[in-house]
Amino acid sequence: MTSRIDFRLPENMTIATINSLHEQFEALVDKTDCDAVVLQGDAVARADTAGIQLLVAFIHASRERKIAITWDHPSEKLCSAAALLGLDKTIGIH
Protein backbone atom coordinates (compact mmCIF):
# COMPACT_ATOMS: atom_id res chain seq x y z
CA MET A 1 0.00 0.00 0.00
CA THR A 2 1.26 3.46 -0.85
CA SER A 3 0.66 6.69 0.97
CA ARG A 4 1.11 10.42 0.89
CA ILE A 5 2.70 12.23 3.81
CA ASP A 6 2.15 15.90 4.61
CA PHE A 7 5.33 17.22 6.21
CA ARG A 8 5.43 20.62 7.91
CA LEU A 9 8.80 22.34 7.67
CA PRO A 10 10.00 24.13 10.82
CA GLU A 11 10.07 27.89 11.33
CA ASN A 12 13.88 27.97 11.32
CA MET A 13 15.78 26.02 8.72
CA THR A 14 19.28 27.08 9.67
CA ILE A 15 22.53 25.30 10.39
CA ALA A 16 21.80 25.58 14.11
CA THR A 17 18.50 23.71 13.86
CA ILE A 18 18.67 21.24 10.99
CA ASN A 19 20.02 18.13 12.74
CA SER A 20 16.58 16.91 13.77
CA LEU A 21 15.16 17.83 10.37
CA HIS A 22 17.86 15.74 8.72
CA GLU A 23 16.84 12.73 10.80
CA GLN A 24 13.17 13.26 9.94
CA PHE A 25 14.00 13.49 6.23
CA GLU A 26 16.03 10.28 6.40
CA ALA A 27 13.09 8.51 8.03
CA LEU A 28 10.74 9.74 5.29
CA VAL A 29 13.03 8.56 2.51
CA ASP A 30 13.38 5.15 4.18
CA LYS A 31 9.61 4.57 4.44
CA THR A 32 8.73 1.78 2.05
CA ASP A 33 5.04 2.63 1.85
CA CYS A 34 5.49 6.34 1.02
CA ASP A 35 5.16 7.41 -2.59
CA ALA A 36 4.51 11.15 -2.15
CA VAL A 37 5.49 13.89 0.27
CA VAL A 38 3.85 17.30 0.41
CA LEU A 39 6.19 19.84 1.96
CA GLN A 40 4.27 22.49 3.87
CA GLY A 41 6.58 25.47 3.95
CA ASP A 42 4.31 28.30 5.03
CA ALA A 43 5.82 28.48 8.54
CA VAL A 44 9.44 28.91 7.40
CA ALA A 45 10.64 32.31 8.62
CA ARG A 46 14.41 31.72 8.27
CA ALA A 47 16.39 29.56 5.90
CA ASP A 48 20.13 29.63 5.32
CA THR A 49 22.42 27.80 2.93
CA ALA A 50 22.56 24.69 5.13
CA GLY A 51 18.77 24.50 5.31
CA ILE A 52 18.39 24.83 1.54
CA GLN A 53 21.18 22.29 0.95
CA LEU A 54 19.35 19.84 3.18
CA LEU A 55 16.19 20.32 1.12
CA VAL A 56 18.16 19.70 -2.09
CA ALA A 57 19.62 16.49 -0.66
CA PHE A 58 16.22 15.31 0.58
CA ILE A 59 14.53 16.01 -2.76
CA HIS A 60 17.34 14.29 -4.66
CA ALA A 61 17.16 11.19 -2.43
CA SER A 62 13.37 11.14 -2.72
CA ARG A 63 13.48 11.25 -6.51
CA GLU A 64 15.97 8.37 -6.55
CA ARG A 65 13.45 6.32 -4.57
CA LYS A 66 10.52 7.40 -6.79
CA ILE A 67 8.92 9.52 -4.06
CA ALA A 68 7.08 12.50 -5.53
CA ILE A 69 7.69 15.84 -3.81
CA THR A 70 5.24 18.72 -4.02
CA TRP A 71 4.95 22.04 -2.20
CA ASP A 72 2.05 23.51 -0.28
CA HIS A 73 2.47 27.26 0.20
CA PRO A 74 6.22 27.73 0.61
CA SER A 75 6.87 30.95 2.52
CA GLU A 76 8.30 34.00 0.81
CA LYS A 77 11.42 33.70 3.02
CA LEU A 78 11.98 30.12 1.88
CA CYS A 79 11.42 31.01 -1.78
CA SER A 80 13.76 34.01 -1.51
CA ALA A 81 16.53 32.00 0.15
CA ALA A 82 16.31 29.29 -2.51
CA ALA A 83 16.26 31.85 -5.32
CA LEU A 84 19.24 33.72 -3.86
CA LEU A 85 21.22 30.46 -4.01
CA GLY A 86 19.94 29.64 -7.49
CA LEU A 87 18.24 26.50 -6.18
CA ASP A 88 14.56 27.44 -6.41
CA LYS A 89 14.03 25.40 -9.58
CA THR A 90 16.11 22.52 -8.17
CA ILE A 91 13.79 22.16 -5.20
CA GLY A 92 10.69 22.88 -7.26
CA ILE A 93 9.64 26.27 -5.92
CA HIS A 94 9.70 29.24 -8.25
C-alpha positions as CSV (number, residue, x, y, z in Angstrom):
1,M,0.0,0.0,0.0
2,T,1.3,3.5,-0.8
3,S,0.7,6.7,1.0
4,R,1.1,10.4,0.9
5,I,2.7,12.2,3.8
6,D,2.1,15.9,4.6
7,F,5.3,17.2,6.2
8,R,5.4,20.6,7.9
9,L,8.8,22.3,7.7
10,P,10.0,24.1,10.8
11,E,10.1,27.9,11.3
12,N,13.9,28.0,11.3
13,M,15.8,26.0,8.7
14,T,19.3,27.1,9.7
15,I,22.5,25.3,10.4
16,A,21.8,25.6,14.1
17,T,18.5,23.7,13.9
18,I,18.7,21.2,11.0
19,N,20.0,18.1,12.7
20,S,16.6,16.9,13.8
21,L,15.2,17.8,10.4
22,H,17.9,15.7,8.7
23,E,16.8,12.7,10.8
24,Q,13.2,13.3,9.9
25,F,14.0,13.5,6.2
26,E,16.0,10.3,6.4
27,A,13.1,8.5,8.0
28,L,10.7,9.7,5.3
29,V,13.0,8.6,2.5
30,D,13.4,5.2,4.2
31,K,9.6,4.6,4.4
32,T,8.7,1.8,2.1
33,D,5.0,2.6,1.9
34,C,5.5,6.3,1.0
35,D,5.2,7.4,-2.6
36,A,4.5,11.2,-2.2
37,V,5.5,13.9,0.3
38,V,3.8,17.3,0.4
39,L,6.2,19.8,2.0
40,Q,4.3,22.5,3.9
41,G,6.6,25.5,4.0
42,D,4.3,28.3,5.0
43,A,5.8,28.5,8.5
44,V,9.4,28.9,7.4
45,A,10.6,32.3,8.6
46,R,14.4,31.7,8.3
47,A,16.4,29.6,5.9
48,D,20.1,29.6,5.3
49,T,22.4,27.8,2.9
50,A,22.6,24.7,5.1
51,G,18.8,24.5,5.3
52,I,18.4,24.8,1.5
53,Q,21.2,22.3,1.0
54,L,19.4,19.8,3.2
55,L,16.2,20.3,1.1
56,V,18.2,19.7,-2.1
57,A,19.6,16.5,-0.7
58,F,16.2,15.3,0.6
59,I,14.5,16.0,-2.8
60,H,17.3,14.3,-4.7
61,A,17.2,11.2,-2.4
62,S,13.4,11.1,-2.7
63,R,13.5,11.3,-6.5
64,E,16.0,8.4,-6.5
65,R,13.4,6.3,-4.6
66,K,10.5,7.4,-6.8
67,I,8.9,9.5,-4.1
68,A,7.1,12.5,-5.5
69,I,7.7,15.8,-3.8
70,T,5.2,18.7,-4.0
71,W,5.0,22.0,-2.2
72,D,2.1,23.5,-0.3
73,H,2.5,27.3,0.2
74,P,6.2,27.7,0.6
75,S,6.9,31.0,2.5
76,E,8.3,34.0,0.8
77,K,11.4,33.7,3.0
78,L,12.0,30.1,1.9
79,C,11.4,31.0,-1.8
80,S,13.8,34.0,-1.5
81,A,16.5,32.0,0.2
82,A,16.3,29.3,-2.5
83,A,16.3,31.9,-5.3
84,L,19.2,33.7,-3.9
85,L,21.2,30.5,-4.0
86,G,19.9,29.6,-7.5
87,L,18.2,26.5,-6.2
88,D,14.6,27.4,-6.4
89,K,14.0,25.4,-9.6
90,T,16.1,22.5,-8.2
91,I,13.8,22.2,-5.2
92,G,10.7,22.9,-7.3
93,I,9.6,26.3,-5.9
94,H,9.7,29.2,-8.3
